[in-house]
Amino acid sequence: MLEGLYSGAAGMLAQQQRLDALANDIANLSTPGYKHLRVGFRDLLYRQDGPAALGGVETGSGAAAVSSGRSFAPGALRQTGEPLDIAIQGRGFFRVRRSDGTVALTRDGSFKVDARGEVVTAAGEPLVPPIRLPAGAHPQQVQVATDGTVTVAGRRVGRIEVVDVPAPAELRPVGDNLFVATAASGAPAPARGAQLVQGALEQANVDLGEAMVGLIEAQRAYQLASRVIQTHDQLLEIANGVRK
């Protein structure tokens, strides 16, 4: 008797998870290098009502949301003219060192110089290997070649390395637009064919129109799932009245 309630509740939960993912995508529309979330659905457990030989009916328990990771399709490049804004053309990631000492990967190339002259992310994580500008150097003097070689006033100070993993969709997000490698993603290795573009940032690969359509679809599906629960509740009320 309660299968309808369970199916409706499962549908509402699945659509809520899809709504959360779409809302997160829209909120990060202006985040450089952001990669949008992919959410799918799967059927929950089915059971046989009555013997199969007699035409028994299979009834399900609704659907559940399944995270399919993130789409790492490249975003469009936006020219900023800032010398420490760097975009990656092709596959690959920058490596940065987090505050706990672990190494993370990111596509966000909006860098700055800290008090020690080291090139860091907007959150303060230094590049790996580190790039440090000479004392008194101004960011406008920084030149970054397509292969990542960094020069300041004609003097080479280091090279920004770009790495890649065999399965980017299996990277684990750790917040602040950072990812860490997992056994499923494979270990980072030097990227092939990637080039750096100075004075540009990769935009989020979120299609706003598609996200808004998905948001409306998820809201409508959530409403329909809630109607299932309301209708089933009314049917139970009628059944209880008949028993009395």
N, C-alpha and C positions, 0 to 999 in steps of 0.2 A: 504493500500500500504506500510505502514511503519512497518508492523509486523515483517518482516524479520530483519530489522535493530534493533528493540527492542530485539528480541530473540538473535541475535548475540552479542549485547552489554551486555545482561544479562549473556550470557555464558562466555564472556571474564571476567566480574567482578567476577563470581563464581570461575573460574579457577585461577584468580589472588589471591583470598582469600585462595584457597588451596595451591598455590605456597608460599604465605607468611607463612602459618602454617608449611609447610614442611621445608622451609628455617630456620624457628625458631627452629624446632626440630634438624636439622643438626648443627646449631650454638651452641646448648646446649648439644651436644653429650658428652662433658667432664664435664658437670655440675653435681655434686653429687646429687642424689635423684630427678633429673628432670623427669617429666612425660610428655609424648608426647601428642600433640593435636590431636583431632579426628574431622574430617570435613566430613560432608555428603552433600547430595543435595536433593532438593525438586522441584517439578514442580510449576511453576507460574500459574497464572489464565488462565483457558481454557474458550473459548466462542464458542457458536454454530453459525455456518454460514449457515443460511437457516433453514427451519422447520425440526425438527427431524423426522416427519412423512414422509417427502420427501427425507430422506437420507442426511440431512444436515451434514456438516463436522465440527468436533471440531478442532479448532486451538488453540495452546498454545502460551504462551509468553516467553518460554525458561525455564531456571532453575536458582535456587539461592542456594548459599552455606549456610549450616546450621551447626553451631558449636555444636558438641556433647560432649563438655567438654574435659576432659583429661582421658587418660587411666592410672589407678593407679595400673596396674600390677607391681609386684616387679621387680627391676633391679638386675643384678648380683652383687655380693659383690667382692670388690677388696681390698686385704690386703695391708695396708700401713705401719703398724708397729708403727704409731704415736699414743701415748696414748690418745689424745683428738679427734681422729677420731673414730666416733661411728656410727654403722649402725643398723637399725631396721630390724629384721627378723620377717616377718609377717605383719599384718595390723597395722597401727598406725602412729602417728606423734609426733615430739617434739613440745613443746609449747615455744614460745619466746615472749618477750615484745618489741614492736616497739617503735620508738622514740616518737610517739604521745600517748603512754600509752596503746594502744590497744594490745590484744593478738592475735598472728598469729600462724599458724601451718606450719611445714616444715618437709621434709624427709632428708634434707641436714644435716648430722652430722659432718661436718668439723668444729670443735670448736677450740677455742684458749682461752688464759687467758689474760684479760685486765690489766691495770695498778693497779686496785684495787684488783686483785686476783680473779675476778669473771669470770666464764666460759661463753663465749659469742660466737655468730656466727661469720663468717668471716666479716660480715657487722657491728658487734658490738652490736647485740641485745642479751640481757641476757636471760638465760633460766628461765622458770616459772615452779616450784618455783626456786629461784636463788640457784646456787651452788658457794660457795666462798672457795678458798683454803686458808689454814693457811699462815700467813706471812712467807716468806722465802721458801715455798714449791716449789719444781720443778715439772713440768708436768710429768716427767718420774716416779715420785713417785705415780702418780694417778692410781688407780685400779677401774675399773667399772665392777660390776657383771652383770650377764644376766638379773637380775630383776631391774637394774638401780642404785643399791646402790653404792655410791662413797666413797672410802676410800683413805686417804693419809697417807702413812707410817703406815698402820694399824689402823688409826683413822677415824671413820665415819664422813663425812662432809655433807652428804645429799643424796638425791635420785633423779635421773633423771626420771621424769614421762613420760609415753607414753600414749597418748589419741587417740581415734578414733571417727569417726562420722558415722551415719548409711548410708549416701549416699555421699561418697567422690567425686564423679563426679560432685556434685552440689556445691562444694567449690568454692569460688571466688578468683581468683589469684590477688595479689596486687603487684607483682614485687619481684625481688630478691629471687625467688624460694619460696615465702611465699603465704599462703592461709588464708582466714578468713572464718569462718563458716557463713552459711546463714540459713534462715528458711527452705529452701529445703534440705540442707545437714543434718540438725539436729545439736543439741548441742554436743560439745565434751564430751566424757566420758572415764573413764579408759579403755585402750585397753585390750582385752582378748587374752592370748596366745602369745603376742609379747615378743621377747627377744632381748637384746642388745648385739652387738658384738663389743668389743673394738679393736682398731687397724685396722679397716676396714671401707670402705665407700661403700654405695650403688651407683652403676653406673646408668646413665640415661637409661630408658627402651626404648630407640630408637633403632630400627633395621636399621642400616645404609643402608644395601642392599635394604630393602623394601622402605626406604625413597627416595633413589636415583631412584628406579623404578617409584615411585609415582611422583617424580619431572619431569621425562621424560614424563610420561603420561599427567600430567597437562600442560606442555609446548606444547605438540602436540595438546591437546584439545583447548588450547588458540589460537594456530595458525589456527585451523579449524574454530573456532568461528569468528576470524578476516576475514577469507576467505568468510564466509557467508555475512559479511557486505560489502566486496568488490564486491562480485557477485551481491548482491541486489542493490548496487549503480550503477553497470553497467546496470542492468535491468531497473532501473529508468531512466537512461540516454537514453536508447533505446526507452522507452515509451515516453519520452519527445520529442524525435526526430520524432516519428511517428505522434504525435499530430501536430507538425509544418507542 
